[in-house]
Every structure is written in structure tokens, then in C-alpha cells.
């Protein structure tokens, strides 16, 4: 193997730049040439790519987002689109591909490998932390720290005005951001899409808290579990408490990656190159028990990563 390519795809996440840096520098260490592909699979189809060297990734480890840019490509989902991408594989002499992204990106990489036998390695980069095969994905730690910082600020106002605040966070199908940030931030209730909840139970916890002298309450809801505005309205109608709703939105995607995410991304990016050199052809890297390991790429999207019920139950106990 003499030349590989790297791209970032899907939603951006803090730490992607650190992963790109690790891929480029580890590849050069092994004597490989690296092609950077801009705008994900769209750039792959359109040949929006250029040779990268050591200086290409200088001074980016601390930056959020991705210098390679990212996009979602409907065309790559078609055989014709993937055919155009393979023509560029041949044109540029690419012998291996590192894809940094989420499960949708991994699905595309898996199909491409099946059709054209190009070795592909997935590096999990998504703030949702919903990838099977890794305990943490790049960007998750930064995202929950962003949410916890928001909780800390909102609590100041909530205490001053003795109000109930509802914080809506990202997570259409995965409640990991809500769960971990809620535990770290001391939320009274955590509402996630994986588990059913009743508004009566939420209200009972609020009433119990105020009866024992609490000056405020914080409720965290993942967007996939419902609308923060709707929950706030239901609480007001049922028990008469005034609620305020904050929707963090894409604020959670940005910002300087934490030290944890920088280290994780560096380890995963380097490991991706290592296993390409070793001859792996369709795998992903992940962190299991603090070790960076390889697993079959298709295992990452054949099923749904379960939420950690032990942590969910602990959060409920501690919020009493």
C-alpha cells in the first residue's frame, strides 16, 4: 500500500480535526502518501481532493469542526454515484480509505467496499455516541461538556427566579447526550427516546422537590423524546408551575474539543492507519475498556446501541 485517502462525513463533531491529523501523520510515518477528500462522499464523487503533507494538518488539533469540511451525499447512495467515486479511486491511485463519521457514513463505506473491494476503515465521529463497537465516539465528551456548562448557567437563573427549566438537547434516536449530561449536571428528570416516560411521573418529582425546599428544577430532554416546549406546557397545565425552555441545538456540535476527545481522536486515527497497513479491509476502530480495537464495519450498524440502564437508574436515584 502506497497511497490512502481520508474524508469526514455526516454531522461534524469536535475532534474530527485531531483524527485527520493523526491519520495524515501516522500514514506519512509509515511511508504512505495521503489524499484529503473535501466534503465527504460528495467530494469523493466530484474529485474535490488534494495531496496532504505534515504541514496540511499543523495547528488543527485544538480546532472544532473539520478542515476537510463535510456533507451528506444522496448521489453516493446510488450505484452511479459510487461508480463516479471509484473512477476517482483509479485516477488518484487510492489503495485504502479512512472514513471519519457516524453510522450512515459507515454504511456508505461498507457498500463501497463490497462493490469495489477498496479497503475501508471507519473512525467513529459523532456527538450522539450511538455507534456499536465503541464505548465513546469522537465529539461526545465535548458535546456533553457543552451541555453541562449550559446547565450550570441556567441553574443560576433558575435558582434566582425559583423556576423549572427544561433543556432540550440533541439526540433524535439516542439519549446518550441527555443521559450523561443530566447525570453530570444533577438534572431532576432525564427524558430519552429509548425509554417511555409519563408526564405525571415528571410532575410528581417536581412537586416532591419543591416540598422539601428546592428552589429550582432542571429537566433534560433529548429531541427524540419529544419537544421541550410541549413538555413545559404539559407541566404548567398539570401542576401550575411556570417553566422556561432552552433549546441548545447545533451549539452542541461546535467548540474546542476537550482533551479527552483530542486524545481519543488521535488514538483512533493512528489505529485506523495501522490496521490498513496490516491488511484489514472492512473494519472500524473503537475504544473498549480503554483499548483501541478493530471490529467488523458492518457490525456498527446492524442493530441499535442500547442506553446504559445502570447510569439511567443511578441518575434517577441521585435526583431524589
C-alpha positions in Angstrom: 0.0 0.0 0.0 1.4 3.4 -1.0 -1.5 5.9 -1.0 -4.6 6.3 1.1 -7.4 8.8 1.4 -9.3 10.3 4.3 -12.6 12.0 4.5 -15.1 13.3 7.1 -18.8 12.7 6.5 -22.2 13.4 8.1 -22.6 15.7 11.0 -19.4 17.3 12.2 -18.1 16.7 15.7 -15.3 18.3 17.8 -12.2 16.2 17.5 -12.5 15.3 13.8 -9.5 17.6 13.0 -7.4 15.7 15.6 -8.4 12.4 13.9 -7.5 13.8 10.4 -4.2 15.0 11.8 -3.4 11.6 13.3 -4.3 9.8 10.0 -2.1 12.0 7.9 0.9 12.0 10.2 0.7 8.3 11.1 0.4 7.4 7.4 3.4 9.6 6.5 5.3 7.9 9.3 4.7 4.6 7.6 5.8 6.0 4.2 2.4 6.4 2.7 1.0 9.3 0.7 -2.3 10.8 1.8 -5.1 12.3 -0.2 -7.5 14.5 1.6 -11.1 14.4 0.3 -13.2 17.5 0.9 -17.0 17.5 1.7 -17.3 13.8 2.4 -18.7 11.5 -0.2 -19.8 14.4 -2.3 -16.1 15.5 -2.8 -15.3 11.8 -3.4 -17.6 11.8 -6.4 -16.5 15.3 -7.6 -12.8 14.7 -7.2 -12.5 17.5 -4.7 -9.3 16.2 -3.2 -5.7 17.1 -2.8 -2.4 15.7 -1.5 -1.8 16.3 2.2 1.5 16.6 4.0 2.7 17.2 7.5 2.0 21.0 7.3 -1.5 20.3 6.0 -2.6 19.3 9.5 -0.4 21.7 11.5 -2.2 23.7 14.2 -5.6 22.0 13.9 -5.7 19.6 16.9 -7.5 22.2 19.0 -10.0 23.3 16.4 -13.6 22.2 16.3 -15.4 21.2 13.0 -13.3 19.7 10.2 -10.8 21.2 7.8 -11.9 18.7 5.2 -15.5 20.0 5.5 -18.4 17.6 5.5 -21.6 17.0 3.6 -24.3 14.4 3.1 -24.5 12.9 -0.3 -27.7 11.5 -1.8 -25.8 10.7 -5.0 -23.4 8.4 -3.2 -26.4 6.3 -2.3 -26.8 5.4 -5.9 -24.7 2.9 -7.9 -24.0 5.6 -10.5 -22.6 7.9 -7.8 -20.4 5.2 -6.3 -19.2 4.4 -9.8 -18.0 8.0 -10.2 -16.2 7.8 -6.8 -14.4 4.6 -7.9 -13.3 6.3 -11.1 -11.5 8.8 -8.8 -10.0 6.0 -6.8 -8.4 4.8 -10.0 -7.5 8.3 -11.2 -5.7 9.1 -7.9 -4.3 5.7 -7.2 -6.0 5.3 -3.9 -5.4 2.0 -2.2 -7.2 2.5 1.1 -9.8 4.8 2.6 -10.4 6.1 6.1 -13.9 7.4 6.8 -14.5 9.5 9.9 -18.2 9.8 10.7 -21.3 8.1 12.0 -23.3 5.0 11.1 -24.6 6.5 7.9 -21.1 7.1 6.7 -20.1 3.6 7.7 -23.0 2.2 5.7 -21.8 4.0 2.6 -18.2 2.8 3.2 -19.4 -0.7 3.7 -21.3 -0.8 0.4 -18.4 0.8 -1.5 -16.1 -1.9 -0.2 -18.5 -4.6 -1.2 -18.8 -3.3 -4.7 -15.2 -2.3 -5.4 -13.1 -4.1 -2.8 -11.3 -0.9 -1.7 -10.1 -1.4 1.9 -12.0 1.0 4.2 -11.6 1.7 7.9 -14.3 3.6 9.8 -13.4 6.0 12.7 -16.5 6.9 14.8 -17.0 10.6 14.9 -20.4 11.6 16.2 -21.6 13.6 19.2 -24.5 11.1 19.6 -22.2 8.3 20.8 -24.6 5.8 19.1 -22.0 3.6 17.3 -21.9 -0.1 18.3 -18.3 -1.3 18.7 -17.0 1.6 20.8 -17.8 3.0 24.2 -17.0 6.5 23.1 -17.2 8.3 19.8 -15.2 11.4 18.9 -17.0 14.6 19.9 -19.3 13.1 22.5 -17.3 14.2 25.5 -17.1 17.8 24.2 -20.8 17.8 23.5 -21.8 16.7 27.0 -19.4 19.3 28.5 -21.1 22.0 26.4 -24.5 20.8 27.8 -23.2 20.7 31.4 -21.8 24.2 31.0 -25.3 25.3 29.9 -26.9 23.6 32.8 -24.6 25.4 35.2 -25.5 28.7 33.7 -29.2 28.0 33.6 -29.2 26.8 37.2 -28.1 30.3 38.4 -31.1 31.9 36.8 -33.4 29.0 37.8 -32.4 29.5 41.4 -32.7 33.2 41.3 -36.3 33.1 40.0 -37.3 29.7 41.6 -38.4 28.3 38.3 -38.3 25.0 36.4 -36.1 25.0 33.4 -36.3 22.5 30.5 -33.2 22.0 28.4 -33.7 20.3 25.1 -30.5 18.6 23.7 -29.6 16.7 20.5 -30.4 13.0 20.1 -33.1 12.0 17.7 -32.6 8.3 18.3 -30.0 8.2 21.0 -30.3 9.7 24.5 -26.7 9.4 25.5 -26.1 13.2 25.5 -29.2 13.8 27.7 -28.3 10.9 30.0 -24.7 11.7 30.7 -25.1 15.5 30.8 -28.2 15.1 33.0 -26.2 12.9 35.5 -23.2 15.3 35.5 -25.5 18.3 35.8 -27.8 17.0 38.5 -31.0 17.1 36.5 -34.2 16.2 38.3 -35.6 14.3 35.2 -33.9 12.9 32.1 -36.1 12.1 29.2 -34.6 9.9 26.4 -36.1 8.3 23.3 -35.1 4.8 24.3 -37.4 4.8 27.4 -41.0 5.7 27.8 -41.9 8.3 30.3 -45.1 9.7 31.8 -45.6 13.4 32.4 -47.3 12.5 35.7 -44.1 11.0 36.9 -42.1 14.1 35.9 -44.6 16.3 37.7 -44.5 14.1 40.9 -40.7 14.5 41.1 -41.1 18.3 40.7 -43.7 18.5 43.4 -41.6 16.3 45.8 -38.6 18.5 45.2 -40.4 21.8 45.9 -42.0 20.3 49.0 -38.6 19.6 50.5 -37.4 23.1 49.8 -35.8 23.0 46.4 -35.5 26.5 44.8 -35.4 25.2 41.2 -35.6 22.2 38.9 -33.8 21.2 35.7 -35.3 18.8 33.2 -33.2 17.4 30.3 -35.0 16.1 27.3 -33.4 14.6 24.1 -35.1 15.9 21.0 -36.1 12.4 20.0 -38.1 12.0 23.3 -40.3 14.9 22.5 -40.4 18.7 22.4 -39.2 20.7 25.4 -41.9 23.3 24.6 -44.6 20.6 24.7 -43.3 19.1 28.0 -43.2 22.6 29.5 -46.7 23.3 28.5 -48.0 20.0 30.0 -46.2 20.7 33.3 -47.8 24.1 33.5 -51.2 22.8 32.8 -51.0 19.9 35.2 -49.4 21.5 38.3 -49.3 25.2 37.5 -45.5 25.6 37.6 -44.0 28.2 35.3 -41.4 26.6 33.0 -38.8 28.1 30.8 -37.4 26.1 27.8 -33.9 26.4 26.3 -33.1 24.5 23.0 -29.3 24.2 22.6 -29.4 22.9 19.0 -26.2 23.0 17.0 -24.3 24.8 19.7 -23.5 21.2 20.9 -21.6 20.4 17.7 -19.1 23.2 17.9 -16.4 24.4 20.1 -12.8 23.4 21.0 -12.6 19.6 21.6 -11.8 18.5 25.1 -8.5 16.9 26.0 -10.4 13.5 26.1 -11.7 13.9 22.6 -8.3 15.1 21.2 -6.6 12.0 22.8 -9.4 9.6 21.6 -9.3 11.0 18.1 -5.5 10.8 17.9 -5.5 7.2 19.1 -8.3 6.2 16.7 -6.9 7.9 13.7 -3.5 6.3 14.2 -5.0 2.9 14.8 -7.0 3.2 11.5 -3.8 3.6 9.6 -2.1 0.8 11.5 -4.8 -1.7 10.6 -4.9 -0.6 7.0 -1.2 -1.3 6.7 -1.7 -4.6 8.4 -4.2 -5.6 5.7 -7.6 -5.1 7.3 -10.2 -4.4 4.6 -13.5 -3.5 6.1 -13.3 -2.6 9.8 -13.9 0.2 12.2 -11.8 1.2 15.2 -13.3 1.8 18.6 -12.5 2.2 22.3 -13.3 -0.8 24.5 -12.0 -0.9 28.1 -9.6 2.0 27.3 -8.1 -0.1 24.4 -8.4 0.9 20.7 -9.6 -2.2 18.9 -10.8 -3.2 15.5 -14.2 -4.8 14.7 -16.1 -5.6 11.5 -17.5 -2.4 10.0 -21.0 -3.8 9.3 -21.4 -4.7 13.0 -21.6 -1.0 13.8 -25.0 -0.5 12.1 -26.6 -4.0 12.4 -28.6 -3.2 15.5 -29.0 -0.3 17.9 -26.6 0.7 20.7 -28.5 0.3 24.0 -28.6 3.0 26.6 -26.8 2.3 29.8 -29.7 1.5 32.2 -27.4 1.4 35.2 -26.4 5.0 34.6 -30.1 6.0 34.0 -31.2 4.4 37.2 -28.4 6.0 39.1 -29.3 9.4 37.8 -32.9 8.9 39.0 -31.8 7.8 42.4 -29.4 10.8 42.9 -32.0 13.3 41.7 -34.5 12.5 44.5 
